[in-house]
Amino acid sequence: MMSFVVPMVFMVVIFYFLLIRPQQKKSKEHKALLDNLKEGDQIITSGGMIGTIVRIDDQIVNLEIADKVRIKMGRPYIAGFAPKNIG
């Protein structure tokens, strides 16, 4: 019985440190990013579109992607801040 339990516990510990913990850390960082967004930030979406935040609601973000071209998108689909050297 002991020869079965020890390897299983070892596998659970390995899965925790290789899969579960990094995913939790990434999720926590993304939540912090979404909480700290403000109007005027230049962001990139998960689809690769870059724009400037014009208005933020609880779940909807209005982006200006070109002069006088605005779109609405869900807040969770923001991937991060856009690189500084982009237009």
N, CA, C and O of each residue as an XYZ file, in Angstrom:
348
protein
N       0.831     -1.201      0.000
C       0.000      0.000      0.000
C       0.876      1.267      0.000
O       0.596      2.234     -0.708
N       1.912      1.231      0.792
C       2.792      2.393      0.896
C       3.513      2.662     -0.428
O       3.818      3.810     -0.749
N       3.777      1.629     -1.176
C       4.454      1.807     -2.455
C       3.552      2.484     -3.484
O       4.045      2.954     -4.510
N       2.278      2.543     -3.242
C       1.331      3.240     -4.116
C       1.092      4.682     -3.657
O       0.971      5.581     -4.489
N       1.024      4.903     -2.365
C       0.685      6.214     -1.811
C       1.814      7.220     -2.025
O       1.557      8.359     -2.417
N       3.032      6.825     -1.779
C       4.167      7.751     -1.882
C       4.317      8.307     -3.299
O       4.450      9.522     -3.444
N       4.303      7.489     -4.347
C       4.400      8.058     -5.705
C       3.215      8.954     -6.061
O       3.387      9.949     -6.765
N       2.018      8.616     -5.586
C       0.840      9.453     -5.876
C       0.973     10.824     -5.220
O       0.669     11.839     -5.847
N       1.413     10.866     -3.994
C       1.619     12.142     -3.305
C       2.692     12.944     -4.026
O       2.550     14.154     -4.199
N       3.745     12.290     -4.440
C       4.824     12.942     -5.175
C       4.298     13.540     -6.483
O       4.674     14.653     -6.850
N       3.432     12.806     -7.186
C       2.861     13.305     -8.443
C       1.952     14.511     -8.208
O       1.961     15.459     -8.994
N       1.181     14.476     -7.148
C       0.302     15.605     -6.829
C       1.135     16.852     -6.532
O       0.786     17.946     -6.977
N       2.207     16.704     -5.803
C       3.083     17.843     -5.490
C       3.707     18.393     -6.774
O       3.785     19.609     -6.948
N       4.141     17.528     -7.655
C       4.738     17.971     -8.924
C       3.699     18.714     -9.766
O       3.993     19.779    -10.307
N       2.486     18.163     -9.881
C       1.431     18.841    -10.638
C       1.113     20.198    -10.040
O       0.869     21.155    -10.774
N       1.111     20.294     -8.719
C       0.823     21.577     -8.083
C       1.856     22.619     -8.479
O       1.495     23.723     -8.884
N       3.123     22.287     -8.368
C       4.168     23.272     -8.634
C       4.396     23.535    -10.121
O       4.874     24.612    -10.479
N       4.072     22.596    -10.985
C       4.300     22.796    -12.409
C       3.079     23.331    -13.158
O       3.236     24.013    -14.171
N       1.883     23.041    -12.689
C       0.677     23.422    -13.428
C      -0.244     24.370    -12.660
O      -0.592     25.436    -13.167
N      -0.628     24.005    -11.479
C      -1.660     24.751    -10.753
C      -1.141     26.090    -10.244
O      -1.780     27.120    -10.456
N      -0.015     26.090     -9.591
C       0.517     27.327     -8.998
C       0.843     28.401    -10.041
O       0.473     29.557     -9.838
N       1.517     28.071    -11.145
C       1.775     29.117    -12.151
C       0.491     29.688    -12.756
O       0.417     30.883    -13.040
N      -0.521     28.836    -12.952
C      -1.787     29.319    -13.502
C      -2.481     30.259    -12.524
O      -3.049     31.268    -12.942
N      -2.448     29.951    -11.244
C      -3.040     30.833    -10.238
C      -2.311     32.170    -10.201
O      -2.944     33.218    -10.067
N      -0.996     32.142    -10.318
C      -0.205     33.371    -10.313
C      -0.541     34.237    -11.523
O      -0.701     35.451    -11.397
N      -0.649     33.608    -12.700
C      -0.980     34.338    -13.917
C      -2.383     34.942    -13.824
O      -2.599     36.082    -14.237
N      -3.314     34.194    -13.291
C      -4.686     34.678    -13.122
C      -4.734     35.870    -12.166
O      -5.469     36.829    -12.402
N      -3.967     35.809    -11.108
C      -3.916     36.895    -10.134
C      -3.321     38.165    -10.756
O      -3.803     39.268    -10.497
N      -2.276     38.011    -11.573
C      -1.662     39.156    -12.244
C      -2.626     39.786    -13.248
O      -2.680     41.010    -13.363
N      -3.389     38.966    -13.977
C      -4.348     39.491    -14.947
C      -5.467     40.255    -14.250
O      -5.906     41.297    -14.736
N      -5.929     39.742    -13.115
C      -6.966     40.432    -12.346
C      -6.448     41.785    -11.851
O      -7.170     42.782    -11.888
N      -5.206     41.815    -11.390
C      -4.610     43.080    -10.933
C      -4.495     44.069    -12.089
O      -4.731     45.263    -11.904
N      -4.137     43.587    -13.273
C      -4.060     44.441    -14.460
C      -5.422     45.048    -14.757
O      -5.526     46.253    -14.987
N      -6.464     44.229    -14.753
C      -7.808     44.718    -15.065
C      -8.311     45.705    -14.012
O      -9.034     46.646    -14.337
N      -7.935     45.495    -12.771
C      -8.367     46.399    -11.703
C      -7.685     47.759    -11.785
O      -8.238     48.754    -11.317
N      -6.493     47.817    -12.373
C      -5.720     49.057    -12.415
C      -5.844     49.817    -13.735
O      -5.115     50.785    -13.953
N      -6.741     49.405    -14.608
C      -6.926     50.122    -15.870
C      -7.583     51.468    -15.634
O      -8.407     51.624    -14.732
N      -7.210     52.436    -16.454
C      -7.836     53.759    -16.366
C      -7.939     54.347    -17.772
O      -7.292     53.875    -18.707
N      -8.745     55.359    -17.900
C      -8.915     56.018    -19.198
C      -7.589     56.616    -19.648
O      -6.847     57.190    -18.851
N      -7.307     56.470    -20.940
C      -6.059     56.984    -21.498
C      -4.970     55.931    -21.617
O      -3.967     56.160    -22.293
N      -5.144     54.777    -20.972
C      -4.153     53.708    -21.101
C      -4.205     53.115    -22.499
O      -5.279     52.945    -23.075
N      -3.042     52.807    -23.031
C      -2.976     52.149    -24.331
C      -2.794     50.659    -24.073
O      -1.826     50.249    -23.432
N      -3.733     49.842    -24.578
C      -3.751     48.415    -24.268
C      -3.760     47.585    -25.542
O      -3.982     48.091    -26.642
N      -3.511     46.298    -25.360
C      -3.624     45.336    -26.452
C      -4.631     44.274    -26.021
O      -4.615     43.817    -24.878
N      -5.502     43.890    -26.941
C      -6.527     42.904    -26.626
C      -5.995     41.495    -26.872
O      -4.922     41.317    -27.449
N      -6.747     40.513    -26.435
C      -6.331     39.130    -26.665
C      -6.378     38.772    -28.149
O      -5.762     37.788    -28.562
N      -7.095     39.550    -28.955
C      -7.129     39.343    -30.400
C      -6.029     40.093    -31.125
O      -5.892     39.962    -32.342
N      -5.237     40.882    -30.396
C      -4.112     41.581    -30.997
C      -4.394     43.014    -31.399
O      -3.526     43.669    -31.975
N      -5.589     43.521    -31.111
C      -5.932     44.897    -31.476
C      -5.386     45.854    -30.417
O      -5.490     45.590    -29.220
N      -4.805     46.959    -30.865
C      -4.236     47.952    -29.962
C      -5.105     49.194    -29.995
O      -5.513     49.649    -31.064
N      -5.388     49.743    -28.820
C      -6.215     50.939    -28.751
C      -6.021     51.665    -27.433
O      -5.345     51.182    -26.524
N      -6.633     52.834    -27.355
C      -6.577     53.662    -26.163
C      -7.936     53.616    -25.479
O      -8.972     53.750    -26.131
N      -7.928     53.429    -24.182
C      -9.177     53.361    -23.434
C      -9.803     54.745    -23.366
O      -9.172     55.715    -22.947
N     -11.064     54.811    -23.792
C     -11.809     56.073    -23.759
C     -12.764     56.090    -22.573
O     -12.964     57.125    -21.938
N     -13.349     54.935    -22.282
C     -14.315     54.841    -21.189
C     -14.284     53.428    -20.634
O     -14.123     52.464    -21.382
N     -14.437     53.303    -19.320
C     -14.435     52.000    -18.665
C     -15.694     51.874    -17.811
O     -16.018     52.763    -17.023
N     -16.399     50.752    -17.981
C     -17.487     50.381    -17.089
C     -17.057     49.120    -16.347
O     -15.899     48.711    -16.433
N     -17.983     48.508    -15.623
C     -17.635     47.293    -14.892
C     -17.188     46.170    -15.819
O     -16.188     45.507    -15.545
N     -17.915     45.944    -16.914
C     -17.599     44.833    -17.798
C     -17.269     45.254    -19.227
O     -16.789     44.433    -20.009
N     -17.514     46.505    -19.582
C     -17.328     46.982    -20.960
C     -16.259     48.067    -20.987
O     -16.206     48.936    -20.116
N     -15.407     47.996    -22.011
C     -14.373     49.008    -22.227
C     -14.574     49.577    -23.625
O     -14.720     48.824    -24.588
N     -14.583     50.897    -23.739
C     -14.637     51.561    -25.044
C     -13.211     51.907    -25.447
O     -12.497     52.607    -24.728
N     -12.806     51.401    -26.621
C     -11.457     51.645    -27.132
C     -11.513     52.516    -28.367
O     -12.406     52.371    -29.203
N     -10.565     53.411    -28.479
C     -10.383     54.160    -29.718
C      -9.205     53.521    -30.428
O      -8.069     53.581    -29.956
N      -9.492     52.902    -31.579
C      -8.447     52.177    -32.303
C      -7.856     52.990    -33.444
O      -6.801     52.642    -33.974
N      -8.536     54.078    -33.829
C      -8.055     55.025    -34.831
C      -8.791     56.334    -34.561
O      -9.671     56.387    -33.701
N      -8.437     57.384    -35.288
C      -9.122     58.653    -35.079
C     -10.620     58.488    -35.322
O     -11.047     58.095    -36.407
N     -11.399     58.793    -34.303
C     -12.866     58.735    -34.351
C     -13.418     57.348    -34.673
O     -14.545     57.229    -35.152
N     -12.639     56.303    -34.415
C     -13.112     54.929    -34.577
C     -13.063     54.267    -33.202
O     -11.991     54.004    -32.657
N     -14.247     54.005    -32.658
C     -14.332     53.435    -31.321
C     -15.073     52.109    -31.356
O     -16.021     51.924    -32.119
N     -14.618     51.197    -30.516
C     -15.268     49.900    -30.395
C     -15.530     49.616    -28.917
O     -14.882     50.176    -28.032
N     -16.491     48.735    -28.678
C     -16.760     48.263    -27.323
C     -16.296     46.829    -27.236
O     -16.464     46.054    -28.178
N     -15.709     46.473    -26.099
C     -15.268     45.100    -25.900
C     -15.379     44.744    -24.432
O     -15.440     45.618    -23.567
N     -15.405     43.459    -24.165
C     -15.461     42.993    -22.786
C     -14.135     43.216    -22.082
O     -13.069     43.015    -22.663
N     -14.208     43.626    -20.845
C     -13.017     43.907    -20.059
C     -12.089     42.695    -19.897
O     -10.871     42.870    -19.915
N     -12.619     41.476    -19.740
C     -11.710     40.327    -19.575
C     -10.849     40.015    -20.797
O      -9.888     39.254    -20.690
N     -11.176     40.588    -21.950
C     -10.419     40.289    -23.168
C      -9.220     41.211    -23.365
O      -8.600     41.195    -24.429
N      -8.891     41.997    -22.377
C      -7.693     42.830    -22.428
C      -6.513     41.965    -22.002
O      -6.519     41.388    -20.915
N      -5.509     41.879    -22.856
C      -4.359     41.015    -22.593
C      -3.273     41.728    -21.803
O      -2.574     41.101    -21.007
N      -3.123     43.033    -22.013
C      -2.072     43.761    -21.308
C      -1.901     45.148    -21.881
O      -2.669     45.591    -22.735
N      -0.891     45.817    -21.400
C      -0.581     47.143    -21.903
C       0.171     47.014    -23.221
O       0.959     46.087    -23.407
N      -0.077     47.947    -24.131
C       0.589     47.926    -25.434
C       2.049     48.355    -25.265
O       2.371     49.127    -24.361
N       2.922     47.858    -26.128
C       4.312     48.307    -26.097
C       4.396     49.815    -26.303
O       3.587     50.391    -27.030
N       5.361     50.446    -25.673
C       5.490     51.912    -25.698
C       5.823     52.463    -27.066
O       5.454     53.599    -27.364
N       6.504     51.708    -27.912
C       6.961     52.249    -29.203
C       5.915     52.167    -30.305
O       6.220     52.485    -31.454
N       4.692     51.750    -29.992
C       3.624     51.638    -30.977
C       2.817     52.933    -30.994
O       2.393     53.413    -29.943
N       2.606     53.489    -32.157
C       1.826     54.659    -32.470
C       1.105     55.238    -31.366
O       0.412     56.241    -31.539
